Amino acid sequence: DECIDYKYYFGASTIAVYLAIVVTYISNKILRNIVLRNVKSEHHTSFDETSISTTRKIFLACYINMCIIILVAFGTTTTGEPAVLMDNYIFSGPHSDFERRWYGTVAFYLVVNFIVITFPQFWTKYYNYFVWNRITKFHALKEITDRKGKNYPTQYSLNQIEVDNNTFDVNVRTGETLAWMFMAMTFGSGVPLLLPLCAFVLTMLFRMDKYLFCRFYVQPKKSTAALMEYVLSVLPFAAVVRLAFSIYILSSGIINTTFPAASGTDASAQGYSASAISLDSYNTEIASLQNEHYLPEFLSFLEIRVFQANTLPLFIFLVLILIVIAIRRFWDFLPFVVIYKWSWRLMKYLFRCNSFRASKTPGFIHPYDLTFHHPDPLRNQEASLSGGYIKYLRHKDDRPFSWWYYLCYCTKLCFKHKEPVLPELGFRWEILEDGDFDVKIKTWPATM
């Protein structure tokens, strides 16, 4: 019976999709542990290289496991493929194009898989902190209960355990969020539900990481500026992936037809009834027949997909983004940039511009360095030989009200208070009134 066969095949396909989701979830966990173990065995010269390597490998592993494999399993090609691929069920799926049946298998898999992978990342923490801990009013950590000796646990020690806990790894979290965002950008045109889901997940993760782990104003481990620079360098490729898949999905015939079906008989169709064949499909078929003799098959496919009313603007935008990425990547190797750099170095060498400027400029420290500690030892608050050379005086709101400060406020002509140079030490103290702080800075002539 057809109904029994339909129920059988529908149930089997649904079970297969759920099994694929479970396998994807488990494989993500296994790949995460394998990547972390491989990164530890690699040789890196700096902490930034280790951080970027971990994030990159986590991102690529999760993205390939969640997105690329599903395309290989369910997609197929219209042309002949090698027998090796056919035997291994690679690109031998039921979908050769974006179609309605695609939503029953691939779209369902993508949405459920995204929810299963992302939601447990934050809802368990929210439950522990805002439900379970509120009920019990006590959270016995193993690091505290196993502590021995006379050192009693304090709130600071609890905060350190929460911040430095292994469950919150900045590198792993960044790689996973990049993979989830790329997944939503890849299939966002076909499954728009992934975009609000991704925004919701990233918002909840940010709130959890900020208010639950980073609320103690302690920088978590394994977080440097190099990691954010890598993320910013990867984000343009998310736009490239989104535009490329949007062109492929939106160029399908079921999305938008260029010409509506006419009524009657079209003269250019030579007797074909327009009720049975639309002008759009007719023009597409004629163009493919005309181009098959002098255009390769790939270029003919590209022409049909790209040069449509709803995909041509996306293609132009995609080309512009690729050009900008290529220019930024090879900017330092462009001929005029190389010539400019070598000319500037030659000018500085001939005219000694750098030596003259350095000899006339006294060294000083900006008051912002009071809050941000630089890794450079010369920019810290304490020097090894001369001692401290920054003294905090007051906040700008605590300045005494006098005619001098009133004149400075009205005319914006404030002269720096300078003390005479101490001949035995070679420096002097200078009061710098700039920004939110008034500081007393030890300055000395810069030497080469």
Secondary structure as GFF3:
##gff-version 3
##sequence-region A 1 448
A	DSSP	alpha_helix	2	41	.	.	.	ID=ss1
A	DSSP	alpha_helix	47	63	.	.	.	ID=ss2
A	DSSP	pi_helix	64	68	.	.	.	ID=ss3
A	DSSP	alpha_helix	69	74	.	.	.	ID=ss4
A	DSSP	alpha_helix	83	87	.	.	.	ID=ss5
A	DSSP	alpha_helix	102	102	.	.	.	ID=ss6
A	DSSP	pi_helix	103	107	.	.	.	ID=ss7
A	DSSP	alpha_helix	108	118	.	.	.	ID=ss8
A	DSSP	alpha_helix	120	127	.	.	.	ID=ss9
A	DSSP	pi_helix	128	132	.	.	.	ID=ss10
A	DSSP	alpha_helix	133	136	.	.	.	ID=ss11
A	DSSP	alpha_helix	142	145	.	.	.	ID=ss12
A	DSSP	alpha_helix	155	163	.	.	.	ID=ss13
A	DSSP	alpha_helix	170	186	.	.	.	ID=ss14
A	DSSP	alpha_helix	194	208	.	.	.	ID=ss15
A	DSSP	pi_helix	209	213	.	.	.	ID=ss16
A	DSSP	alpha_helix	225	250	.	.	.	ID=ss17
A	DSSP	three_ten_helix	267	269	.	.	.	ID=ss18
A	DSSP	alpha_helix	279	291	.	.	.	ID=ss19
A	DSSP	alpha_helix	297	306	.	.	.	ID=ss20
A	DSSP	alpha_helix	312	329	.	.	.	ID=ss21
A	DSSP	three_ten_helix	331	333	.	.	.	ID=ss22
A	DSSP	alpha_helix	335	351	.	.	.	ID=ss23
A	DSSP	alpha_helix	353	360	.	.	.	ID=ss24
A	DSSP	beta_strand	362	363	.	.	.	ID=ss25
A	DSSP	three_ten_helix	367	370	.	.	.	ID=ss26
A	DSSP	three_ten_helix	377	379	.	.	.	ID=ss27
A	DSSP	beta_strand	382	383	.	.	.	ID=ss28
A	DSSP	beta_strand	387	388	.	.	.	ID=ss29
A	DSSP	beta_strand	390	395	.	.	.	ID=ss30
A	DSSP	three_ten_helix	396	398	.	.	.	ID=ss31
A	DSSP	alpha_helix	403	411	.	.	.	ID=ss32
A	DSSP	beta_strand	417	418	.	.	.	ID=ss33
A	DSSP	beta_strand	428	434	.	.	.	ID=ss34
A	DSSP	beta_strand	437	445	.	.	.	ID=ss35
###
